[in-house]
Amino acid sequence: MVMLPVSLAVAVCVLATLAEMVHQRRVQRVSGLVFGPHRGLSVAARLAPVLRVVSLTAVTWGLTVLILLPPKAHGLVELPKEQRQNLIIALDVSPSMRAVDAGQKHDISRMRRAAEAIESIFSRSTMEGMTVSVVAFYTKAKPVVVQSTDMEVIRHVTNDLPLHYMFDSGKTNILAGIETSAQLAKNWPLNSTTLLVITDGDTVPSTELPLFPPSIKDLLLIGVGDPNNGTRVNSELTRQNVDALRQVAMRYQGNYHNANEQNLPTTLLNDLAISSRRSKRSQFSMKDWALLCVGAGSLMSAAVPLGLALFGTRWRPGTTDVARTAVKRTSERYSLKNVAS
């Protein structure tokens, strides 16, 4: 795979060099007509053979690599299970999430604000090779989506879908959502999962927290809802319990962020596993180098004739300034003689 493009590129380089040598001899025979009496080559004329050889070599190597590389459909390649990254979204779907006290102007529902926070994470993360699961919790917890790669499905589920009808009425049990998420990721590879919990935290039990399996690497707890002023929902006052949510995150050695008005900071997002594949995407692959060689070589090959036409020679055949001056003086003297006579 590697040797064939290099061998063809070397062969083209040798043949192009020999052809340029033959061409140079032919140009030398008529150099007096092209470059003037001094027969001096311009800088563009000296560089043209080198640029032609380099461009042909680069294009040959690049095209050969592109032909030999197996076709790849980006976004459709399924990675092995041990290389996948997983994101579990434990979403609070209790009726209190429909309270309208979120956003910078406190004019949207908490559920809508949660959907905006999730979309902000998706837009700034590398989702290639990642599966997303959604666990809805209220009085209990149920998996809604398991290891999906379709982001539109996730957006539909998290965008104000009335999932609270799946549960009996009662107090919100955030620990049920965490426990169900832990059970879901129990058999997944080591350190392959990030747990994202989104809730208003109006009721947080003080019981013992569920244990995480080795597959869960990070926990991010996002709170929505006004933490200062309560809002009445079904005759009950509800507000975001910042202290309780921060305590839960600290006990899991995770992070807490109040997203009621501001999205997740990029510095915090970069520490999560969901953005760890970004550095791999930024590296140049063999295909990228091949495309660069083909593009640069083609551009160089097309620019050589234009450069030769503009800067190939400084010789301008025809009457020179000295000759024109001499003719002008002769005509002036001839005119003076005619006047005197």
N, C-alpha and C positions, 0 to 999 in steps of 0.2 A: 504494500500500500504506500509506504513512504518512499521506497527506492525507485519505483516506476516514474512518478512525477519528476523526481530529481534527475533521473537518467535522461528523460526526454528533454528537460530544460537544459541540461548540459549539452546534449546533442544539438539542439536548436541554437544554443549560444555559439558553439563551434562553427556550425554552418553559416550563421549570420555573420560571424567575424570574417570567415573566408570570403563571403560575398561582398562585404564592405571593403576588403582589401582589393578585390578585383575592381570594384566600382571606383575606388580611390585612384587606381592607375589610369582608368579611363578619364576621370576628371582632370588628372594631372596633364593629360595631353592637350586639353583645351583650356587650361587654367589662365592662359593669357587673354582669352576672350571673356572669361567669366570674372576673373579677379583683377584684370588690368595688367599693365606692363610689368609691374613689380611681382605679380603672381603670388601675392601674400594671402593666405587663408584667413578669413575672419574667425572670431571666436565661435560664432554660431556654426560655421562650416566645420570647425574642428570638433565641436561637441555632438553634431548630428549623428555620426556613425556610432558613437558610444551610446547615445540615447536610444537609437534604433535597436541595437543589440540588447540593451537592458530591457526595453519594453517588450520585445519578442520573447525573451526568456521569462519575464514575469507573467505574461499572458499565458504562455505554454504551461508553466507550472500551475497557475491558478485554475485553468480550465481542466487540466488533467485531474487535479485534486477534486474538483466539483463533480466530474464524471464518475470518479471511483467512490466517492463518499456515498453511503447508503442514504436513501431518501428518508427524511424525518418530518413528521407532521407535528409542529409545535402545538403544545397544549393537549394533544391526544395520546401522548406516550404514557403508558402506565408503569410507574416505578415499582420495584420490588417492595414488599411490605416493610422490610427492615430499613428502607431508605425513605419511607413516607413520613411526612410531618402531619400531625393531626391537631385540629382545633375543635374543642368542645365548647359550645355556647350554652350555658345554663341560664335560661331566660325566665325571669319572673313574669307570670301572666295573670297575677291576681287582679281583682277589680281596682285596687288602689293604683295600679299602673296606668289607669285611664284618667287619673286626676290631671287637670290642666294647670300645671304650675312649673313647667320645665321650659328650657330655652332661655336665651338672654333677656327676652321680654316676658317670660313666664306665661306664654300664650299658646303653648302646645302641650300635648299630653306626654306623660312620662314614657309611655310605650313608643310614641313617635320619636322622642329624644333618644331612646335606646336604639331604635333603628338607625338614626343618624350617626350615633357613635359607632355602631357596627360597620356602617358604610365607610366611615372615616378610616377605620382600621383596614378594611379591605383595599381601599384606594391607595394606601401607603405601604402595603405589605406585598411580598412575593407569594402569590397563591399557587404558583406552578408546583406540581408534585405534592399538594396538600389536600387533605380531606377535611370536611367540616361536618360536625354533628351538632344537633340542637336538642337540648333537654328542657322541656317546659315544666315549671314547678309552680305549685300554689299550695294547697294543703298536702298534696303528695307530689311526686315527680314522675314523668313519663318521657322516654325518648321519642322524639317526633321525626328527626332525620338522623340517619346513621351513616357516617363516612361518605358523604356526597361530595362530588367535585363540581357540581352545577351551582354556581353562585346565585343564579336567578331563583332557584328553589329556596335557598337560604334567605334571600331578600324577601320572598313572598311570605315565608313563615314568620319572619321577625317584624314584618311591616303591619302591625296592628291587626293580626289575625286573632279572632276571639277564641283563644285556646282555653280560657278559664272555664268554659262550659264542660270540659272533660273532667273536672274535679268537683267534689262536694264543697259547699261553702264552709268557711272557717278561717283560721289564722294562717298567714303565709308561713311556710316551713322552708326556709332557705337551706337548712341542712339536708333536707330530703333531695333537693336539687344537686347539692354537692355529692351526696352519697350515691345517687343514681349515676352521676357522671363518673365517679370513681369506679363503680361496677362496670360501666360501659368500657372503660379504658383498661380494665384489669389485665387482659391478655395481649395488650399492644406492646410493641417494642420499647425498650428502655429509653427514657428521656425523649420520647417522640411526641408528647402531647402537651398542649397548653390549654388550661381551663380558664375560660372567660365567664365570669358570673356577673350578670346585670340585674340589678334589683333596686327598689326604693328603700329596702331595709327598714320598713316601718315596724316589723316584728322579727327579732332575732332571738331564738331560744338560747338559754345559757347552759345547755347540756353539753356533753362531751362531743367533740368534733369527729367526724368520720376520718379514717386514715386514708392516705393517698397510696395508690399502687406505684411501683417504680416507673411506670410509663409516663406519669404526669410530672413534667419538669417545672412548669411555671403556673402560678395562679395570679390572675388579674381580676380584681373585684371592682366593678364600676357602679357607682351610685347615681341615681337620677331622682329628681324631685327636689323641691325647695327644702333645704335643711333648717331654715329659720322659721318660716311661717307654715303652719299646717293647713291642709285642705280637707274639707269634709267630703267623704264618699260613703254613701249609704248610712248617713247619720253618724259616721265615725270620723274622728280627726286623724289624719295621716300625714306624715312628713318623713323625709329621709333621715335615718338615724346614722349620722356620720360616725359617731364614736363606736357604735356596735360594729359597723362594717369595717372600720379601720382595725378594730381588735381582731375580728375574724381573719383579715388578711395577714396581720402580724403573726397570729398563731400558726398560720400555714407558711410563714416566711415568704409571703407574696406581696403584691402591691395593691394599694387602693387609690382610686382616682374619682373625684367628684366631677362627673361629666354633665351635670345639670345645665351648665352654661358653656363650658369649654370642652373641646375634644381632647383625646389622649395626646400628651406631648410626644413628639417624635423621639426624644431621648429615652423615654420610657418604653416606647414601642420597639426601639432597636435592641433592647435587652431581652426581648421575648423570642421564643423559638420560631414563631411564625415569620420572622424577618431574617432568619439566619441564613437562608439560601440566596439572599440578594448578592452576596459577594461572589458566589459561584457564577451567577448570571453575568456579572460584570467582566469576567475573564474572557479573553479572546480565544476562540476555538480555532481548529484547523479550517473550518469553513469560513470563518470571518477573515482569516489571513488570505485565503484563496480569493475571496471576493475583493479584498483590498488590492491584491496583486493584479487581478483582472481589470479593475477600474483604473488604478494608477497607470498600468501599462498601456491600456487603450488610450487614455488621455494623453500620455506622453507621446505615443505613436502619432496621434492626430495633431499634436502641437508642433512636431518637427517640421513638416512642410510649411506651416505658417511662419515659424521662426526663420526658416531659410529665405522665404519670400521677402520678409521685412528686414532681416539683418544678415542675410547670407553673404553679401558683398558690398563693399564701399565704392566699387568702380561704377562710374556713370559714363557710358560711352557718349561721344558727341563733342562739341566745341567746349573747351575749358574757359574759365574766366580770363586767363591770360590771352588766349586766342581771340576771345570776343573784344577785349580791350585793345589789342593790336589792330583788329579790323576797324574798330571805331576810330582810332587815331588816324589810320590811313585814309578813311573816308573823309575825316575832317580836313586833313591836309589837301586832299584832292579838291574838296569844295572851296577852300581858300584860294587855290591856284586858279580855279575857274573864275572866281570873283575878281581876282587881280588882273586877269587877262581881259 
